Amino acid sequence: MTLAMSWEEWARHDGVALAARVKSGELTATELAAQAAAAIAKVDPALSAVVELFDDALADPAKAGANLDGPFGGLPFLMKDLGPTMAGRLQEMGSLLMRGNRASADTFLTTRMRKAGLNLIGRTTTPEFGVCSSAENPAVYVTRNPWNTDYTTCGSSAGSAAMVAAGAVPIAHATDGGGSIRIPAGVNGNIGLKVSRGVFSIAPHLSDLSGLVSIQGCQSRSVRDTAAFVDACRGGAPGEFMPYWTAPEPYVEQIKRDPTRLKIALSHQWGDYRATPQIISELERIGRFLESLGHEVAYAQPQIDYTAAFAAQTTCYISNFAMVINNLLSQRGLTRPPAGLIEPVNIRIWEAGKDTSFAERAAMQAVFNTTSRGFGAFFEDWDIILTPITALPTPKIGTSEYLTISDNRDVLDWFGNLWRNFAFTPLANLCGIPAISLPLAKNEHGLPLGIQAIAKQADDGLLLQLAAQIERAIYGRWNAGETPAVHVTKA
């Protein structure tokens, strides 16, 4: 088959640029779909990041639901196999229990994506129910990092991150309940924005408020792709439980201007969790770079009870995931998780969380409140908090303490293992504030290390503005201009 573009040309384009070529008549949405499918075929055997491609969406994007007049004009787009559903498509959530689970309808956000012109061409891998930090169960699939396939992509937006990093698609769907957009973006060398609460709807399943911590979004390789995605897909469905807000101007316009001089606080230790010396040195290097752009940079952090915040977050995860599992069991007429079909740690999470009391949830939400107030007070004096995305280097495949196939019988100890590496991402979810991972640094083993910028509620545009300023300053050369070992441009 003759493809419309060379691989170098394909990888050079972001999604906005590809959509512009479709609008100008140079390319068709069907040609883009064919190129994406060929790209996936080229890189996925080494990565195991794509669960399924949809033949009808590849053959006829418009007939499959993509609005070719939307801003993304038929751009191929991969959906994480969790969260928004697609009518008639399988959604198996990384779980043997969910094999054959087929959605009856599009969720609200899916309709927004289609209207924006995104051609939903397939599903990407995720840990079971999105619970852990690696899409890694040999009975289901093992998703590998394109920079070095001995290492994990982390998670839970594992497959989407790998496909964007490997150049198969410029942008893909992701979700973030405690870092699941930002962490895989950080370790795969992508851009990953977790928006503020009240941006993307998860209707009709929950509201953004009753969902508490989980946020929708994307992985991308350019700031304008992320900005355009938020602009096109944001907004609440009828009957939302909370108000949805809009930005004063489209982010694609705001990012064309540099931000004013910002006060940026560096932070590499939250409570008991501290980054390694190498990671700290990379954070400080990026701090000096931001000073060279005219910003004020110093060490500072919110005055909150970090121990209490992480404990409350753990309660939230255990009780939330227990209810997710419980609802799935109820739909199948089951009273407890089948040992052969649900992973061991997820069974223990269900056991630990299924009887969580209202009093325990109320105490948890009280800590959410005081933590959010602490961050709010901090942002009265500072514009940005800058942290590493991870405190430790990316784990190798098979590092079982991070996996839900672990034999760890202590759920609290298992979550403690997660926090030792991923301490810097979940509190933004708890507070409903925006945070972005930018591919600016490296771990000691040479793999990408994301640097995270966090801002106050509804300052999503400021984060994108800062990211765009950085992108211009480095001439678009994220990851120092390097590409992964597994990449469409490589044999």
Legacy VTK file of the C-alpha trace (Angstrom):
# vtk DataFile Version 3.0
C-alpha trace
ASCII
DATASET POLYDATA
POINTS 491 float
0.000 0.000 0.000
1.280 3.478 -0.893
1.036 5.899 2.026
0.336 9.602 1.643
3.404 10.715 3.617
6.902 9.538 4.480
7.416 8.535 8.112
9.638 11.555 8.723
6.898 13.824 7.383
4.205 12.050 9.438
6.192 12.357 12.667
6.948 16.028 11.994
3.259 16.978 12.010
1.171 17.541 15.084
-2.565 16.923 14.962
-3.480 20.528 14.192
-1.084 20.521 11.224
-2.506 17.255 9.861
-6.062 18.577 10.216
-5.058 21.744 8.320
-3.802 19.622 5.425
-7.119 17.776 5.301
-9.028 21.087 5.314
-6.847 22.413 2.465
-7.568 19.327 0.388
-3.945 18.090 0.328
-4.871 14.947 2.265
-8.041 13.068 3.133
-9.153 11.779 6.514
-9.075 8.259 5.058
-5.428 8.727 4.053
-4.612 9.867 7.607
-6.387 6.797 8.997
-4.427 4.491 6.684
-1.153 6.130 7.722
-2.000 5.787 11.415
-2.937 2.121 10.980
0.350 1.467 9.167
2.246 3.318 11.915
0.592 1.197 14.601
1.385 -1.967 12.659
5.002 -0.852 12.493
5.629 -0.080 16.180
3.013 -1.976 18.184
4.530 -5.484 17.942
7.382 -4.239 20.159
5.133 -2.247 22.513
1.788 -4.052 22.881
-0.065 -0.770 23.332
-3.130 -1.150 21.096
-5.948 -3.545 21.998
-7.987 -3.188 18.804
-8.361 -1.088 15.659
-11.812 -0.413 14.171
-11.895 -1.333 10.496
-14.941 0.820 9.755
-13.331 3.940 11.252
-10.216 3.340 9.159
-12.231 2.810 5.970
-14.682 5.724 6.298
-14.015 8.218 9.113
-17.132 10.293 8.435
-19.465 7.300 8.348
-17.908 6.076 11.632
-18.833 9.387 13.297
-15.976 11.846 12.794
-17.164 15.346 11.895
-14.783 16.256 9.085
-15.750 19.916 9.458
-14.584 19.963 13.100
-11.279 21.541 14.137
-9.475 18.162 13.996
-10.983 17.308 10.592
-10.808 13.496 10.745
-7.564 13.171 12.731
-6.936 9.533 13.810
-7.361 9.265 17.586
-6.889 6.312 19.916
-9.158 5.856 22.941
-7.917 4.527 26.265
-9.938 1.394 27.022
-11.461 3.016 30.092
-13.826 5.910 30.748
-15.795 7.329 27.789
-17.642 4.633 25.875
-18.269 4.251 22.137
-21.611 2.878 20.955
-21.279 -0.719 19.816
-17.578 -0.932 20.681
-15.926 -3.177 23.228
-14.599 -1.617 26.447
-12.702 -4.199 28.486
-10.821 -1.986 31.010
-7.687 -4.158 31.057
-9.621 -6.897 32.849
-10.338 -10.528 32.097
-13.677 -10.022 33.864
-14.695 -7.452 31.244
-13.872 -9.504 28.142
-16.664 -9.004 25.622
-18.130 -5.968 27.417
-19.764 -3.871 24.683
-21.049 -0.323 25.202
-24.618 0.481 24.194
-24.088 4.238 23.709
-21.578 7.037 23.319
-20.910 8.965 26.499
-21.181 12.756 26.341
-17.433 13.325 25.965
-17.306 10.814 23.119
-19.865 12.917 21.254
-17.702 16.010 21.865
-14.648 14.228 20.477
-16.506 13.129 17.357
-17.936 16.631 16.845
-14.395 18.032 17.159
-13.465 15.884 14.157
-11.498 13.186 15.944
-11.698 9.813 14.204
-11.836 7.234 17.006
-9.863 4.421 15.367
-9.109 2.035 18.219
-8.507 1.182 21.874
-5.284 1.399 23.907
-4.085 -0.585 26.898
-4.645 0.230 30.551
-4.055 -1.552 33.855
-7.120 -3.366 35.184
-9.765 -0.667 35.915
-6.931 1.920 35.681
-5.789 1.037 39.181
-2.014 0.684 38.995
1.045 2.213 37.453
1.730 -0.219 34.611
-0.377 -2.050 32.001
1.365 -5.248 32.890
-0.428 -8.530 33.408
0.984 -11.295 31.178
-2.494 -12.880 31.086
-3.837 -9.698 29.420
-0.904 -7.754 27.904
2.436 -6.189 28.845
2.844 -2.665 27.457
6.450 -1.521 27.017
8.226 1.831 26.946
9.278 2.844 23.402
12.502 4.424 24.692
13.645 1.098 26.135
11.334 -1.909 26.029
12.852 -3.345 29.222
10.968 -0.582 31.077
7.308 0.143 31.733
5.278 2.987 30.259
3.808 3.459 33.752
0.084 4.136 33.747
-2.676 4.079 33.727
-2.828 5.743 30.271
-0.193 3.271 29.156
-1.003 2.406 25.559
-1.968 5.940 24.566
1.337 7.266 25.922
3.378 4.650 24.086
1.628 5.263 20.751
2.075 9.040 20.921
5.728 8.724 21.958
6.441 6.208 19.184
5.006 8.591 16.567
2.040 6.401 15.621
-0.503 9.165 16.325
0.114 12.773 17.402
-2.543 12.781 20.134
-4.537 10.158 22.039
-7.132 9.930 24.812
-6.012 9.573 28.433
-7.503 9.787 31.921
-6.032 10.906 35.241
-7.280 9.875 38.690
-3.988 10.489 40.485
-1.433 11.098 37.745
-2.520 8.688 35.012
-2.130 11.307 32.265
0.965 12.995 33.683
2.964 9.961 34.842
2.972 8.086 31.499
3.511 11.411 29.712
6.494 11.959 31.996
8.140 8.579 31.446
7.372 8.375 27.699
8.386 11.922 26.757
4.951 13.393 25.971
2.943 16.426 27.049
0.196 15.556 29.527
-2.264 18.069 30.993
-4.620 17.251 33.844
-7.212 19.992 33.639
-9.057 21.638 36.515
-12.284 20.189 37.833
-15.247 21.364 35.753
-13.726 21.109 32.260
-14.466 17.656 30.780
-17.731 15.876 31.438
-17.911 12.210 32.410
-21.705 12.158 31.953
-23.802 10.138 32.237
-21.745 7.859 34.503
-20.918 10.411 37.205
-20.417 14.130 37.532
-17.000 15.721 37.838
-17.844 16.433 41.492
-19.220 13.022 42.485
-16.290 11.442 40.634
-14.046 13.533 42.929
-10.612 12.854 41.459
-10.765 11.413 37.924
-10.222 13.742 34.962
-10.295 13.169 31.188
-7.667 14.473 28.775
-5.016 13.531 26.247
-1.396 12.697 25.532
0.239 14.829 22.852
3.560 15.991 21.429
2.700 19.682 20.971
1.204 22.290 23.261
-1.226 23.487 20.608
-2.662 19.973 20.159
-3.446 19.816 23.865
-4.849 23.357 23.810
-7.012 22.590 20.779
-8.276 19.372 22.372
-9.369 21.194 25.535
-10.974 24.018 23.527
-12.949 21.594 21.359
-14.000 18.955 23.897
-14.650 20.861 27.133
-18.077 21.558 28.567
-20.791 20.013 30.694
-23.695 17.820 29.696
-27.289 18.731 30.586
-28.013 18.155 34.271
-24.453 18.367 35.565
-24.135 18.289 39.343
-21.751 21.257 39.358
-21.082 24.311 37.193
-18.733 23.962 34.249
-16.545 26.951 33.486
-15.088 28.349 30.285
-11.869 30.237 29.644
-11.938 33.956 28.721
-10.431 33.113 25.315
-9.585 29.901 23.442
-6.355 28.349 24.650
-5.089 28.086 21.070
-5.069 31.899 21.067
-3.743 32.371 24.613
-0.694 30.177 23.980
0.492 32.495 21.209
1.524 34.987 23.914
4.185 34.483 26.578
2.952 34.673 30.171
3.926 37.615 32.321
6.815 37.108 34.765
5.817 34.210 37.031
6.716 33.274 40.589
7.654 29.606 40.383
8.204 27.432 43.464
10.458 24.377 43.205
9.533 21.392 45.361
10.990 17.872 45.491
9.825 16.530 48.869
6.185 16.176 49.907
5.897 14.791 53.404
7.891 11.579 53.678
8.349 11.261 49.914
11.505 12.713 48.351
13.008 12.587 44.870
16.419 11.021 44.177
19.479 13.329 43.937
19.632 12.920 40.131
15.979 13.875 39.751
16.440 16.845 42.100
19.388 18.041 39.987
17.237 17.866 36.859
14.461 19.854 38.568
16.973 22.523 39.586
18.389 22.638 36.042
14.912 23.329 34.649
14.411 25.943 37.375
17.520 27.774 36.114
16.222 27.511 32.560
12.940 29.147 33.615
14.924 31.910 35.319
16.631 32.506 31.957
13.152 33.054 30.485
12.585 35.845 33.015
10.696 34.045 35.765
11.375 34.201 39.507
12.284 30.750 40.861
12.857 29.658 44.471
12.190 26.731 46.791
8.790 26.814 48.502
5.782 24.549 49.012
2.267 24.616 50.464
1.959 24.283 54.228
-0.341 21.288 54.484
-0.472 18.021 56.411
0.980 15.770 53.700
0.589 12.600 55.768
-3.124 13.281 56.258
-3.549 14.227 52.583
-2.019 10.976 51.314
-4.056 8.964 53.805
-7.265 10.645 52.609
-6.295 10.093 48.983
-5.698 6.410 49.749
-9.146 6.159 51.372
-10.626 7.768 48.268
-8.938 5.302 45.915
-9.783 2.232 47.962
-13.447 3.170 48.377
-13.863 4.472 44.793
-12.288 1.433 43.138
-14.187 -0.906 45.472
-17.439 0.644 44.254
-16.359 0.425 40.603
-15.628 -3.276 41.055
-18.810 -3.794 43.077
-20.957 -2.224 40.350
-19.348 -4.410 37.681
-19.953 -7.500 39.819
-23.593 -6.534 40.375
-24.144 -6.168 36.629
-23.010 -9.774 36.260
-24.994 -11.158 39.195
-21.816 -11.832 41.197
-21.433 -11.248 44.933
-17.617 -11.255 45.061
-14.719 -10.915 42.590
-13.810 -14.171 40.808
-10.178 -14.933 41.678
-9.295 -16.010 38.155
-10.801 -12.931 36.488
-9.827 -9.998 38.742
-6.247 -9.273 39.769
-5.221 -10.005 43.393
-4.643 -6.445 44.642
-7.932 -5.302 43.104
-9.728 -8.066 45.027
-8.050 -6.814 48.213
-9.018 -3.227 47.391
-12.625 -4.398 46.995
-12.469 -6.211 50.329
-10.942 -3.194 52.070
-13.246 -0.589 50.540
-16.670 -2.107 49.928
-17.908 -1.298 53.445
-16.398 2.189 53.766
-18.748 4.210 55.960
-20.228 7.625 55.342
-18.271 8.823 58.388
-14.993 7.658 56.833
-15.800 9.375 53.541
-16.815 12.551 55.400
-13.492 12.566 57.273
-11.685 12.018 53.967
-13.500 14.946 52.352
-12.694 17.163 55.341
-8.995 16.521 54.651
-9.595 17.217 50.953
-11.035 20.562 52.020
-8.145 21.597 54.293
-5.601 20.412 51.715
-7.294 22.381 48.960
-7.368 25.481 51.191
-3.648 25.053 51.854
-2.855 24.956 48.151
-5.202 27.887 47.592
-3.383 29.990 50.194
-0.062 29.099 48.592
-1.251 30.254 45.183
-2.074 33.668 46.628
1.709 34.222 46.643
2.982 31.895 43.917
1.864 31.230 40.333
3.334 27.766 39.720
4.677 24.813 41.696
7.363 22.897 39.793
8.087 19.278 40.736
9.413 16.162 39.062
6.645 13.867 37.822
8.194 10.887 39.627
10.385 10.689 42.716
12.207 7.565 41.483
13.437 6.302 38.101
11.009 4.472 35.792
10.553 0.848 36.923
11.589 -2.076 34.778
8.974 -4.471 33.432
8.212 -7.023 36.131
8.699 -4.698 39.121
5.865 -6.349 40.995
5.398 -3.973 43.947
3.668 -1.488 41.627
1.368 -4.057 40.000
-2.122 -5.278 40.860
-0.851 -8.818 40.188
1.401 -8.317 43.252
1.160 -10.855 46.096
1.248 -8.013 48.663
-1.636 -8.743 51.013
-1.494 -5.309 52.700
-3.440 -2.764 50.634
-2.110 0.225 52.578
1.480 -0.972 52.125
0.811 -1.476 48.409
-0.414 2.122 48.054
2.599 3.284 50.100
4.835 1.760 47.409
2.989 3.823 44.798
3.348 7.064 46.744
7.109 6.587 47.174
7.437 6.978 43.411
4.319 8.947 42.466
3.895 11.369 45.370
3.881 14.562 43.316
0.831 13.969 41.114
-2.252 12.889 43.157
-2.812 15.954 45.320
-3.732 18.004 42.244
-6.578 15.525 41.689
-7.625 15.786 45.311
-7.794 19.600 45.039
-9.226 19.757 41.508
-6.376 21.985 40.293
-4.557 21.815 36.943
-1.127 20.258 36.385
0.943 19.484 33.313
3.880 17.176 32.574
6.480 18.518 30.159
9.227 16.338 28.575
12.211 18.379 29.704
14.507 16.080 31.668
16.027 12.603 31.980
16.256 9.940 34.643
19.610 8.431 35.614
18.960 5.488 33.249
18.494 7.887 30.308
14.709 7.581 29.948
12.510 10.686 29.859
11.612 12.446 33.106
8.640 14.768 33.010
8.732 18.044 34.894
5.367 18.964 36.400
3.923 22.457 36.673
0.898 22.896 38.964
-1.302 26.006 39.146
-4.393 27.211 40.970
-7.960 26.269 40.042
-8.872 27.404 36.492
-5.312 28.509 35.631
-5.120 25.770 32.992
-4.478 28.429 30.365
-1.480 29.750 32.312
0.072 26.272 32.366
-0.416 25.953 28.611
0.971 29.458 28.109
4.108 28.589 30.076
4.424 25.288 28.205
4.151 27.119 24.868
6.769 29.672 25.953
9.117 26.790 26.788
8.293 25.043 23.500
9.253 28.183 21.557
12.437 28.646 23.596
13.620 25.105 22.793
12.507 25.414 19.136
9.960 22.623 19.609
12.680 20.133 20.534
11.058 18.312 23.433
13.223 15.477 24.821
16.232 17.462 23.564
15.147 16.556 20.033
15.641 12.821 20.589
13.169 10.118 19.542
12.564 6.713 21.172
14.276 3.505 20.074
10.883 2.240 18.882
9.587 4.951 16.542
7.876 5.167 13.169
10.931 6.858 11.629
13.189 3.950 12.579
13.453 0.518 10.950
LINES 1 492
491 0 1 2 3 4 5 6 7 8 9 10 11 12 13 14 15 16 17 18 19 20 21 22 23 24 25 26 27 28 29 30 31 32 33 34 35 36 37 38 39 40 41 42 43 44 45 46 47 48 49 50 51 52 53 54 55 56 57 58 59 60 61 62 63 64 65 66 67 68 69 70 71 72 73 74 75 76 77 78 79 80 81 82 83 84 85 86 87 88 89 90 91 92 93 94 95 96 97 98 99 100 101 102 103 104 105 106 107 108 109 110 111 112 113 114 115 116 117 118 119 120 121 122 123 124 125 126 127 128 129 130 131 132 133 134 135 136 137 138 139 140 141 142 143 144 145 146 147 148 149 150 151 152 153 154 155 156 157 158 159 160 161 162 163 164 165 166 167 168 169 170 171 172 173 174 175 176 177 178 179 180 181 182 183 184 185 186 187 188 189 190 191 192 193 194 195 196 197 198 199 200 201 202 203 204 205 206 207 208 209 210 211 212 213 214 215 216 217 218 219 220 221 222 223 224 225 226 227 228 229 230 231 232 233 234 235 236 237 238 239 240 241 242 243 244 245 246 247 248 249 250 251 252 253 254 255 256 257 258 259 260 261 262 263 264 265 266 267 268 269 270 271 272 273 274 275 276 277 278 279 280 281 282 283 284 285 286 287 288 289 290 291 292 293 294 295 296 297 298 299 300 301 302 303 304 305 306 307 308 309 310 311 312 313 314 315 316 317 318 319 320 321 322 323 324 325 326 327 328 329 330 331 332 333 334 335 336 337 338 339 340 341 342 343 344 345 346 347 348 349 350 351 352 353 354 355 356 357 358 359 360 361 362 363 364 365 366 367 368 369 370 371 372 373 374 375 376 377 378 379 380 381 382 383 384 385 386 387 388 389 390 391 392 393 394 395 396 397 398 399 400 401 402 403 404 405 406 407 408 409 410 411 412 413 414 415 416 417 418 419 420 421 422 423 424 425 426 427 428 429 430 431 432 433 434 435 436 437 438 439 440 441 442 443 444 445 446 447 448 449 450 451 452 453 454 455 456 457 458 459 460 461 462 463 464 465 466 467 468 469 470 471 472 473 474 475 476 477 478 479 480 481 482 483 484 485 486 487 488 489 490
